[in-house]
Amino acid sequence: MKEVIEGFKDIIENHKAILAAMVLLLILSLIAVAILIIGIQPSNLQVWFRYANFGESFYREKWTYFIVFIVGALTVGVLNNMIAAKLYVLRGRIPAIVLLLVSIFLVLFMLFVSFSIFGINREAGIWT
């Protein structure tokens, strides 16, 4: 933990690009959480939550399954910033920036998937 704190201090003082990527990841994660909280609507019916090409094509679950998306966005936003700070201390600037960029795209992909799943439920008439 001490290495992470030292890494954050050094990043704040010397590396504005890494700091900007960390702030962008955190803000994007918080925006994703807000959008997902607004998009999730409780229902007594089972909702579509996953699509796959093997087995059954569509899978159903209770609406509470979508809380996983919220937890995932928060986890990526907070923990990957901490991992990037430690990675900066251990390996340097480039690996930390790569991790942050991949994390940003992961949050965007999570939003894309959740919007697609929400769209399936709206088309099915579950959330109107």
C-alpha positions in Angstrom: 0.0 0.0 0.0 2.9 2.3 0.7 4.2 1.8 -2.9 0.8 2.8 -4.2 0.7 6.0 -2.2 4.2 6.9 -3.3 3.3 6.1 -6.8 0.2 8.4 -6.6 2.4 11.2 -5.2 5.0 10.9 -8.0 2.2 10.7 -10.6 0.6 13.9 -9.3 3.9 15.8 -9.2 5.6 14.6 -12.4 3.3 12.7 -14.9 0.3 14.6 -16.0 -0.6 12.2 -18.8 -1.0 9.3 -16.3 -2.9 11.5 -14.0 -5.2 12.6 -16.8 -5.9 9.0 -17.8 -6.6 8.1 -14.1 -9.0 11.0 -13.7 -10.7 10.1 -17.1 -11.1 6.5 -16.0 -12.6 7.4 -12.6 -15.0 10.0 -14.2 -16.0 7.6 -16.9 -16.6 4.8 -14.3 -18.8 7.2 -12.2 -20.8 8.2 -15.3 -21.2 4.6 -16.2 -22.5 3.8 -12.7 -25.0 6.7 -12.9 -26.2 5.7 -16.4 -26.6 2.1 -15.3 -28.5 3.0 -12.1 -30.9 5.1 -14.2 -31.2 2.3 -16.8 -32.0 -0.5 -14.4 -35.7 -0.8 -13.7 -37.1 -3.3 -11.2 -39.5 -5.9 -12.6 -41.2 -8.9 -11.3 -40.5 -10.6 -14.7 -37.3 -12.3 -15.6 -35.3 -10.1 -18.0 -32.8 -11.0 -20.8 -29.3 -10.6 -19.5 -27.1 -12.5 -21.8 -26.9 -13.7 -25.4 -24.7 -16.6 -26.6 -24.4 -18.7 -29.7 -24.1 -22.0 -27.9 -26.9 -23.7 -25.9 -29.9 -21.5 -25.5 -29.5 -18.3 -27.4 -31.0 -16.0 -24.7 -30.7 -16.4 -21.0 -33.0 -15.0 -18.4 -32.4 -13.9 -14.8 -33.9 -11.5 -12.2 -33.3 -7.8 -12.8 -30.9 -7.7 -9.8 -28.3 -9.4 -12.0 -27.7 -6.0 -13.6 -26.2 -4.8 -10.4 -23.1 -6.7 -11.5 -22.5 -4.1 -14.2 -22.5 -1.3 -11.5 -20.1 -3.2 -9.3 -17.9 -4.0 -12.3 -17.7 -0.3 -13.4 -16.8 0.8 -9.9 -14.2 -2.0 -9.5 -12.5 -1.1 -12.8 -12.6 2.6 -12.0 -11.1 2.3 -8.5 -8.9 -0.8 -8.5 -7.3 -0.3 -11.9 -6.2 3.2 -10.8 -4.5 1.6 -7.8 -3.0 -1.1 -9.9 -1.7 1.5 -12.4 0.0 3.4 -9.6 1.7 0.3 -8.4 2.6 -0.7 -12.0 4.1 2.8 -12.5 6.4 2.2 -9.5 7.4 -1.3 -10.5 7.6 -1.1 -14.3 7.4 2.6 -15.4 5.2 5.0 -17.3 4.3 3.1 -20.4 2.7 -0.1 -18.8 0.7 2.1 -16.5 -0.7 4.2 -19.4 -1.5 1.0 -21.4 -3.4 -0.5 -18.4 -5.4 2.8 -18.0 -6.3 2.9 -21.7 -7.4 -0.7 -21.7 -9.4 0.0 -18.6 -11.1 3.0 -20.3 -12.0 0.8 -23.2 -13.3 -1.9 -20.9 -15.7 0.6 -19.2 -16.9 1.8 -22.6 -17.4 -1.8 -23.7 -19.3 -2.6 -20.5 -21.6 0.4 -21.3 -22.1 -0.8 -24.9 -23.0 -4.3 -23.7 -25.4 -3.1 -21.0 -27.1 -0.7 -23.5 -27.6 -3.7 -25.9 -29.1 -5.8 -23.1 -31.3 -3.0 -21.9 -32.5 -2.6 -25.5 -33.4 -6.3 -25.7 -35.5 -5.9 -22.6 -37.3 -2.8 -23.9 -38.0 -4.6 -27.2 -39.4 -7.5 -25.3 -41.8 -5.1 -23.6 -40.4 -5.8 -20.1 -39.3 -2.2 -19.4 -41.7 0.2 -20.9 
